[in-house]
Amino acid sequence: MEQPHVVVLFGATGDLARRKLLPGLLRLFEAGLLKDAMIVGTSLEEIDTEGFVKLARDACEEFGKGVVTDARWAPFAELLSYIPTSRGAKELAHLVHDAEAKLARTGRPVARLHYLSVPPKAALDVIHELDEAGLVERARIIMEKPFGTDLASAKVLNAAVHQVFDEDQVFRIDHFLGKEAAQNILAFRFANGLFEPIWNRNFIDHVQIDVPETLGLEGRTAFYESTGAYRDMVVTHLMQVLAFMAMEPPTSLAPGPIGDEKNKVFRSIRPIDPANVVRGQYTGYRGKNEVADDSDTETFIALKVIIDNWRWAGVPFFLRTGKKMAEGARIISIAFKEPPLTMFPAGSNAGTQGPDHLTFDLADQSRMSLSFYGKRPGPGMKLEKLSMQFATQETSSSTGVLEAYERLIHDAMRGDHTLFTTAEGIETLWDISQPLLDNPPPVRLYAPGSWGPNAIHQLIAPHAWRLPFERSWRDTRTTPR
């Protein structure tokens, strides 16, 4: 971090702040990446700074890493202050200016980072409050998804934001792209001569991006009724990962060139055909207080995405995500085209276990696997599926991995837009989504703990879903390397 910062955390007592943001700020502070900083919390909660410090410590003890001792907590607590939202813009400005005065000892200009951990409908109110408080200059803002609900609302939202902030001040956050594994895709593709030459329609058969979740929507049904799985997960998460997978090599890894290549991918996606979409709803979702008995909101969605460009013509991308599914995972799986296998004798098992796959696991401790056929030791030509696997925790630098929110907060402080979404990109995604939003197929019921409605198998045919895995990941705690 090149300059001192005042971090203003809107929604400072909310669930996201408690689970991710406050523990993340503590970890950045302890890593030396938040040295000259003050943190101003504001929220609807009518508490004082002392109450906020206690809330923050409780959050870090429950959701952070390691034991929070008094000695560990005291230096970080010195950074914290709080003001209820009810005190108004002028009082918020006073508190921010007081924090900036404490940082004046550094002799460097103090920057402001406003994190809007608030519901989407409250985002514009916060932006107008910042304008009224005079806290726009030297500031950047981080905005949480969803960024609109369709093209028209996204344009209205972006226009309203741009009345107060320039686009280069705005950071639309997608925590999927903050994961170490997501960035590893760029390193894997563009730093290795082995894989980039085959990363195209001539060698790749199809791609799957699969993000099932075991959690339901307890406490979030009112929010989900106005969004659904497509708006909540596909536009803001899965499409962003798809862009990393499908983009052309950028001229550099700077934010501008990467953003340009991602937007080219979005512009190349065919408008989403409702016939290539399966929407589902888990049994038991209806009947809640916030949910109509005939609710058509999807808690599950699977779709086929077609990219019309030179590299990917004819290669389908299959996306799937849902709530209350059999397993929780974040998987990208690339299936390679199979070679002619007529030379192998009958009974050799050649081709019987599907194509070779390259798999990225986007979990916090990321993993990669490359599966392939090899000869089984012994007489005759018997083949079996083998795999090579790599896990981040196996490296000597694994302890230095930042979690997604920690990395993205730090990037925003540095003004690095590489892992954030632009207004153009969001509006393009809503544009190609419009046919689906205008004419969604009816939801199909699926049992909690399943992999979604049965229609997903017709969607992906003649291929098959990669999840559930037939083979488990190698466990280095029990398996010798």
RAHUMO-V408278 format. One record per residue. PHI is phi in whole degrees, -180 to 180 (NA if undefined). Layout:
PHI
PHI
This chain:
NA
-87
-143
-64
-135
-105
-96
-103
-105
-81
76
-69
-105
-80
-65
-64
-61
-70
-78
-123
-75
-67
-61
-68
-66
-60
-68
-63
-62
-72
-85
80
-102
-142
-70
-99
-153
-131
-122
-108
-96
-147
-168
-73
-64
-88
-127
-104
-61
-60
-65
-69
-61
-66
-60
-65
-66
-58
-65
-70
-70
-81
-116
-86
-109
82
-82
-93
-82
-59
-66
-71
-80
-54
-64
-72
-60
-63
-83
-94
-147
-151
-146
-66
-60
-63
-74
91
-66
-65
-67
-62
-60
-60
-66
-65
-66
-63
-63
-65
-64
-66
-91
-64
-61
-72
75
-117
-60
-97
-92
-121
-124
-102
-102
-93
-88
-133
-59
-54
-69
-95
-62
-67
-61
-65
-63
-67
-64
-64
-65
-63
-80
72
-110
-89
-65
59
-121
-127
-125
-107
-114
-87
-70
-79
-99
89
-121
-165
-62
-62
-69
-65
-65
-63
-63
-63
-63
-67
-63
-71
-69
-112
-118
-73
-59
-73
-92
-103
-125
-87
-89
-134
-67
-61
-78
-84
-74
-54
-67
-64
-72
-64
-60
-64
-64
-62
-71
-98
-103
-124
-67
-72
-107
-57
-64
-107
-88
-163
-65
-74
-124
-101
-85
-162
-130
-122
-122
-127
-130
-74
-130
-86
-71
-95
-122
-57
86
-123
-64
-62
-63
-68
-60
-97
-126
86
-64
-66
-67
-75
-117
-75
-63
-92
-118
-65
-67
-68
-65
-56
-63
-62
-69
-104
-67
-76
-59
-73
-67
-159
-89
-75
-58
-60
-60
-66
-61
-62
-70
-62
-67
-63
-62
-59
-70
-88
-75
-64
-51
-66
-85
-55
-69
-101
-131
-117
-106
-135
-144
-73
-61
104
-68
-72
95
-71
-58
-92
-118
-69
-64
-112
-55
-107
-72
-89
-101
-145
-151
-133
-151
-105
-111
-112
-105
-95
-145
-62
-72
-117
-55
88
-103
-77
-110
-105
-116
-146
-157
-174
-99
52
-101
-64
-140
-103
-159
-141
-122
-114
-131
-106
-97
-88
-66
-87
-79
-62
-118
-68
-71
-82
-70
-58
85
-81
77
-61
78
-80
-113
82
-73
-68
-129
-109
-122
-110
-101
-89
-64
-57
-97
-69
-140
-134
-143
-121
-100
-163
-86
-143
-78
-74
-58
126
-72
78
-106
-108
-103
-143
-82
-117
-152
-109
-131
-136
-131
-57
-68
-82
-91
-70
-100
-63
-70
-90
-71
-88
-71
-57
-66
-63
-63
-72
-62
-64
-62
-64
-60
-84
76
-94
-88
-52
-101
-116
-101
-91
-61
-62
-62
-63
-66
-64
-65
-67
-63
-73
-84
-57
-58
-71
-66
-76
-141
-71
-67
-64
-74
-112
-74
-139
-78
-55
87
-104
-103
108
-62
-63
-63
-64
-75
-69
-62
-93
-54
-85
-87
-135
-67
-73
-94
-77
-66
-80
-121
-86
-66
-66
-102
-71
-74
-119
-111
-64
-74
